[in-house]
């Protein structure tokens, strides 16, 4: 992530990878420190806690120049990556001052000098994507995918199964899916009840967006209606030209509750049922937002959970959103 080549015709044609933390019960090190030279690259894993001893061996046993460049990368390739460019004579102090913690690797050698000119990571736009659907990775730049929501099933699906029995009895004309997870849990229960898609042959299907429609295709059904604007407002507008009918809508516990009201005001008979829960993930990592150029929010719940975990939406970062309701939630927490 630093643009450092491990070998180079100018500096190093040899690469050695070593562990920085051997078993303490070894009578002697298995690493032959005398064989290292100034014209190779040395990559050290698990060396944070023993970096002082490692530097001592590289300088005093291997004979490396104390001014040999060193790159230190903590949490490499992750959103909380930390990196330091140093030298053998300064790296111990730099590790201490910058509070470097495992996991981290050390790259020792003249190739570290290339970080000034080949650091593609520094020049790329870094985007934090907070939604669930990986299909939205259409952006140019480095995408860090950290979903701010977690989908979990219900403990009891008796209510949904009651609706499925009514659907089989042709009490509804349309099924409206507001997310791909609504599709997944609906069909999981349909199949577990002993039915297949033939019992849905007289129904029409609407999906809030292309990701949901693509999930529906996995079950052999092409949606009859997918709005151009992939949000609940776009879905309501698309239904304005549809003959009034009976709609069943499986949704999450946090879905837009205004969708039922809007469709009812158009004259549709709508019943809805919670089929999964949307919660905040319990393991959201620490993030250095000084490394992030843009954050994309995909739903009001991604905004709320972000603020719950990180306190606020940071200033100085470009913020984007999907849909007007997400925009309204974002604007509660930003100053512009």
VOLUMNU-803203 format. One line per field, with one value per residue: x negated, y, z of N, C-alpha, C in turn; residue in one letter; residue number from 1. Coordinates in steps of 0.05 Angstrom, whole numbers. Example, Ala and Ser with C-alpha at 12.3 -4.5 7.8 and 13.67 -1.06 7.14 Angstrom:
2
nxx = -264/-257
nyy = -114/-45
nzz = 156/142
caxx = -246/-273
cayy = -90/-21
cazz = 156/143
cxx = -264/-258
cyy = -66/1
czz = 156/157
code = a/s
pos = 1/2
REM end
This chain:
336
nxx = -16/-44/-72/-122/-170/-193/-239/-291/-327/-362/-373/-364/-367/-352/-309/-290/-250/-232/-216/-201/-195/-212/-203/-208/-233/-273/-340/-377/-377/-347/-355/-402/-438/-485/-486/-457/-455/-474/-453/-403/-332/-297/-243/-205/-164/-119/-150/-146/-148/-200/-234/-277/-318/-322/-340/-390/-416/-415/-448/-495/-509/-494/-516/-492/-482/-470/-438/-403/-343/-277/-212/-152/-93/-31/27/34/63/113/168/151/97/30/-30/-101/-159/-225/-291/-344/-372/-335/-286/-267/-254/-216/-176/-159/-142/-100/-66/-61/-29/-22/16/-42/-88/-157/-197/-260/-311/-341/-302/-259/-262/-233/-182/-171/-162/-130/-84/-25/20/25/40/89/161/194/246/298/345/408/451/485/487/442/445/447/397/374/342/285/223/198/234/259/294/338/390/443/487/518/546/594/631/701/725/772/815/868/909/895/900/954/972/950/982/1030/1016/1009/1062/1081/1091/1065/1040/992/922/879/812/766/712/655/650/701/721/689/703/757/763/734/767/813/796/783/833/851/867/857/835/877/926/930/945/986/977/950/887/849/789/745/697/641/604/636/672/638/626/676/679/646/679/708/745/765/769/829/832/785/761/734/708/675/702/748/783/779/801/855/871/867/909/953/976/997/1049/1096/1086/1076/1025/968/916/855/807/752/741/728/743/767/822/859/870/912/955/953/964/1014/1043/1045/1084/1077/1083/1047/1006/957/896/848/787/734/680/646/587/535/467/424/369/343/287/234/222/179/196/170/147/186/223/275/342/394/461/515/566/614/604/550/526/543/520/467/457/469/427/380/387/394/405/347/316/293/291/315/384/430/494/549/611/666/685/641/607/634/625/569/561/575/530/487/451/460
nyy = -24/22/31/8/-29/-95/-116/-89/-67/-27/-25/-73/-142/-185/-217/-226/-257/-255/-278/-237/-254/-305/-370/-368/-409/-429/-450/-423/-373/-387/-356/-333/-283/-262/-266/-228/-169/-104/-98/-120/-134/-136/-165/-161/-196/-194/-163/-120/-118/-133/-99/-67/-104/-130/-89/-80/-129/-127/-83/-92/-146/-163/-121/-79/-13/39/80/57/55/46/20/22/-12/-14/-53/-67/-52/-43/0/28/32/47/81/89/122/111/101/53/72/105/81/53/93/121/83/79/133/139/101/48/-13/-85/-118/-111/-97/-94/-63/-67/-34/-6/-1/23/77/86/97/151/164/124/117/99/93/138/177/161/168/157/119/110/61/50/16/-47/-76/-103/-96/-44/-24/15/57/99/93/77/31/24/-22/-20/-43/-9/-32/-92/-152/-194/-256/-266/-294/-321/-341/-345/-307/-288/-336/-344/-303/-322/-367/-342/-316/-359/-374/-336/-283/-235/-189/-166/-170/-131/-119/-90/-95/-138/-174/-181/-211/-257/-279/-285/-325/-366/-382/-395/-440/-474/-485/-521/-505/-481/-436/-438/-430/-376/-357/-324/-275/-207/-173/-124/-86/-48/-31/-44/-81/-111/-131/-163/-202/-226/-250/-293/-331/-345/-307/-250/-183/-145/-91/-41/16/75/113/91/83/91/133/136/87/93/132/102/67/98/94/44/-4/-4/-48/-107/-109/-142/-133/-151/-134/-100/-89/-36/-10/39/66/99/83/46/79/117/87/68/116/123/89/35/-29/-48/-92/-106/-140/-155/-186/-192/-168/-106/-87/-54/-67/-104/-101/-56/-22/20/83/123/183/221/198/189/207/209/193/146/141/96/88/112/84/69/118/133/91/98/148/133/99/129/180/229/256/266/330/362/321/293/280/233/207/159/168/209/205/185/228/267/247/249/304/319/315/341/402/431
nzz = 0/0/-46/-49/-80/-71/-92/-133/-190/-182/-127/-98/-108/-81/-35/32/79/146/212/268/318/350/381/452/479/449/443/413/361/299/256/211/223/203/149/124/81/56/6/-2/8/69/100/157/199/254/291/325/382/392/366/380/394/345/310/334/322/265/254/284/279/227/199/174/147/193/174/139/104/132/129/165/174/200/210/155/92/112/134/178/171/187/174/174/154/164/192/207/252/276/281/326/363/333/327/380/391/355/373/352/342/344/292/252/199/180/132/109/77/17/-20/3/-7/-53/-39/-40/-93/-117/-89/-96/-65/-34/-71/-90/-88/-28/-5/40/45/68/63/51/3/-42/-95/-108/-115/-154/-158/-173/-145/-79/-45/18/50/99/129/161/182/204/185/213/224/243/306/305/255/247/235/184/156/160/127/79/71/60/13/-21/-24/-57/-39/-48/-97/-113/-94/-59/-56/-14/-4/-17/23/43/1/6/57/51/10/33/75/46/17/59/78/43/-7/-76/-128/-163/-138/-138/-186/-205/-186/-186/-185/-150/-143/-103/-124/-169/-146/-111/-148/-178/-140/-136/-186/-178/-159/-201/-219/-254/-240/-245/-240/-230/-203/-235/-203/-150/-96/-41/-53/-108/-120/-104/-140/-187/-180/-189/-239/-240/-238/-184/-129/-88/-41/-15/30/49/99/134/205/209/163/115/141/119/68/63/77/36/-10/4/3/-51/-64/-59/-28/27/62/110/133/181/166/177/219/228/252/291/275/319/319/297/269/296/264/226/207/179/137/101/44/26/45/36/47/52/72/121/169/165/173/225/256/245/270/323/333/321/339/311/244/210/198/137/102/41/34/13/-8/-14/-38/-15/38/65/57/87/139/142/141/191/221/199/183/138
caxx = 0/-61/-86/-150/-177/-210/-264/-296/-353/-380/-379/-363/-358/-347/-289/-289/-228/-238/-198/-214/-187/-216/-195/-226/-247/-295/-367/-390/-361/-350/-361/-431/-440/-510/-483/-443/-474/-462/-441/-379/-309/-289/-216/-204/-138/-117/-174/-142/-156/-228/-247/-304/-337/-325/-358/-417/-427/-420/-470/-520/-517/-492/-533/-477/-487/-448/-420/-386/-314/-258/-184/-136/-65/-13/54/30/85/138/175/136/69/12/-56/-122/-184/-246/-317/-350/-380/-313/-260/-257/-241/-193/-155/-149/-128/-76/-49/-56/-21/-18/-3/-57/-112/-179/-211/-286/-327/-342/-277/-240/-263/-213/-156/-167/-153/-112/-63/1/41/27/52/116/183/201/275/310/372/421/474/481/485/417/450/445/369/371/326/257/208/195/258/259/322/344/419/452/510/515/572/598/658/719/726/798/825/896/925/889/911/982/975/945/1006/1050/1007/1016/1091/1086/1103/1050/1034/964/903/859/788/751/684/649/653/729/723/676/718/784/761/725/791/831/786/785/861/857/876/837/843/901/949/929/947/1006/968/930/865/835/765/738/674/629/592/658/683/619/629/700/673/634/701/722/767/757/787/846/828/761/760/708/696/675/709/777/798/781/820/882/877/871/935/974/988/1005/1077/1097/1086/1069/995/954/889/836/787/736/753/722/749/783/850/876/876/939/973/954/978/1042/1055/1050/1107/1070/1086/1020/999/928/888/820/776/707/673/624/574/508/447/411/340/334/259/225/216/165/211/152/139/210/231/304/359/420/482/535/592/613/592/521/519/547/501/441/456/468/400/357/393/404/394/325/314/271/293/338/405/450/516/567/639/673/687/613/597/645/611/542/561/578/505/466/454/464
cayy = 0/45/33/-1/-55/-110/-118/-68/-71/-6/-27/-100/-165/-207/-212/-245/-253/-268/-272/-221/-265/-334/-382/-361/-432/-437/-446/-402/-364/-401/-336/-328/-254/-255/-269/-205/-149/-78/-98/-137/-125/-154/-160/-173/-200/-198/-152/-95/-119/-139/-83/-57/-126/-135/-68/-85/-151/-119/-65/-101/-173/-164/-101/-59/16/50/98/42/63/26/27/7/-11/-27/-59/-63/-54/-37/28/41/28/68/75/107/119/117/88/35/86/121/67/45/116/127/63/87/159/135/81/26/-38/-108/-129/-92/-108/-76/-67/-55/-34/19/1/40/103/88/106/179/168/104/113/102/94/166/194/152/176/135/121/92/54/41/-1/-76/-88/-99/-90/-15/-16/25/81/100/99/54/27/10/-30/-26/-39/2/-47/-121/-165/-219/-266/-267/-319/-334/-333/-354/-286/-289/-360/-339/-287/-339/-383/-324/-311/-383/-373/-314/-259/-212/-186/-157/-170/-109/-124/-66/-102/-165/-192/-188/-233/-281/-291/-294/-350/-387/-392/-407/-467/-491/-493/-542/-493/-470/-411/-442/-419/-347/-352/-303/-250/-189/-166/-98/-85/-20/-25/-66/-101/-128/-145/-184/-224/-240/-266/-318/-349/-350/-288/-224/-163/-130/-62/-31/45/87/124/67/90/88/154/127/64/104/145/81/54/116/85/16/-8/-8/-77/-115/-111/-153/-121/-160/-113/-101/-74/-8/0/64/60/116/71/35/101/130/69/68/140/120/72/6/-43/-56/-105/-110/-159/-155/-212/-193/-145/-90/-78/-43/-88/-101/-100/-34/-16/48/94/149/196/239/183/184/230/210/172/142/129/83/87/126/68/71/144/132/73/111/168/119/88/148/205/249/254/285/353/362/297/294/262/227/190/147/173/233/200/184/255/281/237/260/333/323/312/356/431/445
cazz = 0/0/-71/-45/-92/-53/-105/-152/-202/-172/-99/-85/-125/-63/-14/54/98/171/235/288/344/351/407/473/491/432/455/397/339/273/235/208/220/190/120/112/70/49/-21/-3/23/91/110/183/210/283/303/340/410/393/346/390/391/316/300/344/307/238/253/297/270/198/188/158/153/211/159/121/107/143/129/185/166/219/198/126/73/125/135/199/166/196/163/182/140/184/187/229/277/288/279/353/375/317/335/406/389/339/386/334/355/326/273/235/186/175/107/113/53/1/-37/17/-19/-75/-28/-46/-120/-126/-69/-109/-44/-25/-92/-97/-71/-9/-1/60/36/93/58/51/-23/-55/-123/-112/-117/-181/-155/-178/-120/-61/-30/44/55/128/132/186/190/204/181/227/221/266/320/300/229/244/223/156/145/157/102/56/66/47/-14/-35/-27/-76/-26/-56/-126/-116/-72/-62/-41/-9/-2/-25/46/43/-19/16/79/41/-4/52/89/26/11/83/81/23/-33/-93/-140/-179/-124/-141/-215/-211/-173/-198/-166/-152/-127/-99/-140/-185/-129/-101/-171/-185/-121/-143/-209/-169/-153/-226/-224/-263/-229/-264/-236/-216/-209/-244/-179/-133/-68/-36/-67/-136/-122/-102/-166/-207/-176/-196/-264/-237/-228/-155/-124/-60/-40/9/31/70/103/159/227/207/136/113/147/104/42/64/78/10/-28/12/-6/-79/-67/-57/-2/33/87/111/153/187/160/187/235/220/277/288/280/345/317/279/277/298/237/224/186/164/113/84/27/20/58/22/64/35/85/147/191/164/184/254/268/243/291/348/338/318/352/292/217/211/180/118/84/24/42/-7/3/-33/-31/0/67/76/57/110/163/141/147/220/234/186/186/112
cxx = -17/-76/-115/-154/-196/-237/-267/-324/-373/-390/-381/-352/-352/-327/-290/-266/-233/-217/-214/-209/-189/-207/-217/-242/-268/-322/-383/-373/-367/-356/-391/-435/-465/-507/-468/-463/-459/-449/-418/-356/-302/-262/-213/-174/-140/-141/-170/-154/-186/-245/-275/-325/-343/-344/-386/-430/-433/-444/-496/-529/-516/-510/-518/-483/-464/-429/-403/-357/-297/-230/-169/-107/-49/15/54/55/112/143/160/106/53/-16/-76/-146/-206/-273/-324/-358/-358/-287/-249/-242/-216/-169/-143/-132/-101/-58/-42/-51/-20/11/-16/-80/-132/-192/-238/-302/-324/-316/-256/-240/-243/-186/-150/-155/-132/-89/-36/24/46/43/81/137/191/229/284/339/386/444/466/474/458/421/447/416/362/352/297/242/206/219/252/288/325/374/426/478/503/543/573/627/675/717/751/809/854/914/920/902/942/988/970/969/1028/1043/1014/1046/1100/1099/1087/1044/1005/948/883/835/772/721/680/653/683/734/713/693/746/782/751/749/811/822/789/813/870/867/852/849/868/926/951/935/966/999/951/910/853/811/756/714/662/616/613/670/664/621/654/696/660/655/719/745/755/778/803/842/803/759/733/693/698/678/739/794/801/800/849/889/882/898/958/989/997/1034/1077/1101/1078/1039/987/926/873/814/771/751/747/728/766/812/870/884/904/959/976/968/1008/1057/1060/1074/1101/1076/1059/1019/970/920/858/809/746/701/647/611/547/487/432/381/330/306/256/217/201/178/194/143/162/217/262/318/385/439/505/563/591/600/561/511/520/526/473/437/454/440/378/363/405/394/372/326/291/271/318/358/425/471/533/595/643/675/660/601/608/632/583/542/566/551/482/472/457/488
cyy = 25/49/25/-28/-70/-117/-96/-71/-49/-11/-56/-121/-189/-199/-234/-238/-269/-261/-256/-232/-295/-344/-376/-384/-443/-431/-425/-396/-381/-382/-331/-298/-245/-255/-246/-184/-124/-77/-117/-123/-145/-146/-175/-173/-203/-187/-128/-96/-125/-122/-73/-79/-132/-114/-72/-107/-143/-101/-78/-129/-174/-143/-81/-31/26/69/84/49/39/37/10/10/-27/-30/-55/-70/-48/-7/43/35/52/61/98/102/129/106/71/49/102/105/60/69/124/108/71/113/156/113/59/1/-60/-108/-108/-107/-86/-83/-52/-57/-9/21/19/68/107/98/135/182/148/99/118/104/123/183/185/163/152/139/100/86/39/21/-31/-87/-82/-92/-60/-5/-7/50/78/108/74/53/12/3/-38/-21/-29/-11/-77/-133/-191/-229/-263/-294/-335/-323/-341/-333/-287/-313/-359/-323/-305/-357/-367/-318/-335/-384/-349/-290/-233/-213/-180/-165/-149/-115/-98/-70/-131/-184/-199/-211/-259/-295/-299/-321/-373/-399/-406/-436/-485/-500/-514/-531/-487/-447/-414/-430/-389/-339/-329/-276/-233/-181/-139/-99/-56/-12/-49/-88/-121/-144/-168/-208/-240/-258/-293/-339/-354/-331/-261/-204/-149/-100/-57/-1/55/99/102/75/88/109/146/104/74/117/124/68/72/107/56/14/-15/-38/-82/-122/-124/-143/-132/-140/-118/-86/-45/4/25/58/78/104/60/57/114/113/67/93/140/102/42/-4/-55/-69/-111/-128/-157/-183/-214/-167/-132/-78/-66/-65/-83/-98/-79/-24/14/58/120/164/216/225/180/210/232/187/171/128/119/82/103/110/68/97/142/114/84/131/155/109/109/176/227/243/275/307/348/338/300/273/258/208/180/152/197/228/197/212/270/272/248/288/339/325/326/385/445/434
czz = 0/-27/-69/-59/-74/-66/-126/-164/-192/-143/-88/-105/-108/-42/7/72/123/192/255/316/344/379/428/484/472/445/439/373/314/250/235/202/205/159/107/102/63/22/-24/13/45/100/136/193/240/298/321/368/413/374/355/387/362/304/309/328/278/235/262/288/239/185/171/167/171/197/139/125/117/139/149/177/186/205/168/110/86/127/157/196/176/185/171/164/159/174/211/255/290/292/307/365/360/323/361/404/375/350/367/349/335/316/256/222/182/149/110/87/37/-16/-23/5/-41/-65/-35/-74/-130/-107/-81/-88/-36/-45/-99/-77/-54/0/20/51/59/89/58/24/-37/-85/-128/-114/-146/-181/-164/-153/-104/-43/-4/50/84/131/160/196/188/203/196/224/246/281/313/273/225/231/193/143/142/132/77/50/53/18/-32/-42/-44/-64/-33/-86/-131/-90/-78/-44/-38/-5/-11/-1/50/24/-6/37/71/28/14/66/70/21/35/89/60/-3/-50/-108/-158/-165/-127/-170/-222/-200/-191/-176/-172/-134/-125/-116/-154/-169/-119/-125/-180/-166/-128/-167/-201/-163/-178/-232/-232/-253/-251/-262/-219/-223/-219/-221/-158/-103/-65/-50/-97/-140/-121/-129/-188/-205/-183/-221/-263/-227/-199/-149/-95/-60/-13/7/54/74/129/181/226/179/137/118/133/77/42/63/50/-10/-22/2/-36/-85/-65/-29/5/60/87/134/157/182/168/203/225/245/271/292/306/343/297/288/282/270/241/201/170/138/93/69/25/36/42/42/46/47/111/169/189/176/215/268/267/266/319/354/338/328/335/264/215/190/160/100/67/31/20/5/-20/-23/-13/30/80/77/82/136/164/150/176/234/221/187/160/97
code = x/x/x/x/x/x/x/x/x/x/x/x/x/x/x/x/x/x/x/x/x/x/x/x/x/x/x/x/x/x/x/x/x/x/x/x/x/x/x/x/x/x/x/x/x/x/x/x/x/x/x/x/x/x/x/x/x/x/x/x/x/x/x/x/x/x/x/x/x/x/x/x/x/x/x/x/x/x/x/x/x/x/x/x/x/x/x/x/x/x/x/x/x/x/x/x/x/x/x/x/x/x/x/x/x/x/x/x/x/x/x/x/x/x/x/x/x/x/x/x/x/x/x/x/x/x/x/x/x/x/x/x/x/x/x/x/x/x/x/x/x/x/x/x/x/x/x/x/x/x/x/x/x/x/x/x/x/x/x/x/x/x/x/x/x/x/x/x/x/x/x/x/x/x/x/x/x/x/x/x/x/x/x/x/x/x/x/x/x/x/x/x/x/x/x/x/x/x/x/x/x/x/x/x/x/x/x/x/x/x/x/x/x/x/x/x/x/x/x/x/x/x/x/x/x/x/x/x/x/x/x/x/x/x/x/x/x/x/x/x/x/x/x/x/x/x/x/x/x/x/x/x/x/x/x/x/x/x/x/x/x/x/x/x/x/x/x/x/x/x/x/x/x/x/x/x/x/x/x/x/x/x/x/x/x/x/x/x/x/x/x/x/x/x/x/x/x/x/x/x/x/x/x/x/x/x/x/x/x/x/x/x/x/x/x/x/x/x/x/x/x/x/x/x/x/x/x/x/x/x/x/x/x/x/x/x
pos = 1/2/3/4/5/6/7/8/9/10/11/12/13/14/15/16/17/18/19/20/21/22/23/24/25/26/27/28/29/30/31/32/33/34/35/36/37/38/39/40/41/42/43/44/45/46/47/48/49/50/51/52/53/54/55/56/57/58/59/60/61/62/63/64/65/66/67/68/69/70/71/72/73/74/75/76/77/78/79/80/81/82/83/84/85/86/87/88/89/90/91/92/93/94/95/96/97/98/99/100/101/102/103/104/105/106/107/108/109/110/111/112/113/114/115/116/117/118/119/120/121/122/123/124/125/126/127/128/129/130/131/132/133/134/135/136/137/138/139/140/141/142/143/144/145/146/147/148/149/150/151/152/153/154/155/156/157/158/159/160/161/162/163/164/165/166/167/168/169/170/171/172/173/174/175/176/177/178/179/180/181/182/183/184/185/186/187/188/189/190/191/192/193/194/195/196/197/198/199/200/201/202/203/204/205/206/207/208/209/210/211/212/213/214/215/216/217/218/219/220/221/222/223/224/225/226/227/228/229/230/231/232/233/234/235/236/237/238/239/240/241/242/243/244/245/246/247/248/249/250/251/252/253/254/255/256/257/258/259/260/261/262/263/264/265/266/267/268/269/270/271/272/273/274/275/276/277/278/279/280/281/282/283/284/285/286/287/288/289/290/291/292/293/294/295/296/297/298/299/300/301/302/303/304/305/306/307/308/309/310/311/312/313/314/315/316/317/318/319/320/321/322/323/324/325/326/327/328/329/330/331/332/333/334/335/336
REM end
